[in-house]
Structures are given as structure tokens and as C-alpha cells.
């Protein structure tokens, strides 16, 4: 099991359903995690406190999920040296483009890695890859995961060849 935890921070409890694949994927790799609701705009002090204490609290990566203005990842990144991965949440007005742009258009010196709109599963995989740089057991789990994906695609190819 990885010694570093992953923080999954959501701007709202309405983001939970979108983030469930992230939590499931982290669990599948045996990565310890914590989940919190922290708003960049409604609880900025909590965001600062969480991020500024994340290293000493045993976190290795922070995943920040937010929609609309989606400043959560950037606010967290401003207060930590840990990598922050943004998950833009799909919105009704712009389909998540607003969230995506809020995350990727960060000023110099405050990077936020970003996955696709509603890309919770990829956020977990990217976090695992970051942690695996210093965790050989986790690196082996990632290799097995990629091998299984390739085997699944090959099996689907065989099946479609039989059908066509």
C-alpha cells in the first residue's frame, strides 16, 4: 500500500457522483484517501488550511473537483507544493468548458494538472502514477492495470472479428 494519501476535495456534495469512479480507482490500487467538501469561495480559510497542512498530514497528491468558476484546484495549489489534479465538473450552462478553462488557465508558478471534463477515473490514475514514482509496489499495480487494459482490448477485437 502506498504510504502517501490522496486528498479528493470537492467544491460541493453534488460532485460526489461524478467523483465515485475516482474513489473506486484509488481503492483498487490500495491508495489511502480522504474525501472532503471545501469551497474555494465559501470556505477559503478551510481551503488554505487544508492545503498548507497537506504535506505534514501525509498527502502526496490532491485531486480537486469543481464546476462553474472551478477555482478550487488553483486555490489549493497556491498553498501547497504538492501536485494538484483538477477534475472539471460538467455544468448545465457550458457543458463543463467553463470549469475546464478555470482550471487550465492558471498563472505562472501555480500549476494545476487537469483531466477531461468529468474525468474522475483518469484523475485517480494520474495520482497513482505520481505516487508510483517513489512506490515500487504501486508502480507494479499500474503495470498490471495497463496490461489488463491491453488484454481487454485484444479480447474485444477477437469478439468483433467473430461477429463481423
ABEGO torsion letter per residue (X at the ends): XBABBBBBBBABAAAAAAAAAAAAAAAAAGBBBBBBBBBAAABAAAAAAAAAAAAAAGBABBBBBBBEAGAAAAAAAAABABBBBBBBBBBAAAGGAAAAAAAABBBBGBBBBBBBBGAAAAAAAAAAAAAAAABAAAAAAAAAAAAAAAAAAAAAAAAAAAAX
